[in-house]
Amino acid sequence: MKKWIFILLIGAAPWLVGQAQPGGGGKREDAIESLKIAFITKQLSFTPEEAQRFWPVYNQYTAELKTLRQAHTGDELEWREKSLNLTKKYKPDFVKAIGQDKFNRLLKIETDWRQVVKDEMQRRRDARQEKKNKSLGGIR
């Protein structure tokens, strides 16, 4: 059963990404968003009903979060406050869709996802630098 849910969600990923990013994003952003969707889905083990209720709320939430991020002025405390207020605003909708326990796990999973992406970016930077160093004959 979980296999079919996963296949369904992966098949729906382009549509979900399109909903989350009006106007569409670049191919890289779409690919990352698809991986994020799969990551969240796997970690939370949604039932079909939960997935159907969750993704529209999550897409709306992430669209508002993106708008906030684009308007970010550089004041980190203000950004954190606005981001937290947005999460609080959507909490009742998330809890209604997936329950309090999965909502709490979602917050942790989003943090884990950001760390996965950071780690991968660092790994790729290190690999490029190593390749560059080898092509220069080890000269720095």
Order of alpha helices (4+ residues) and beta strands (2+ residues): alpha-alpha-alpha-alpha-alpha
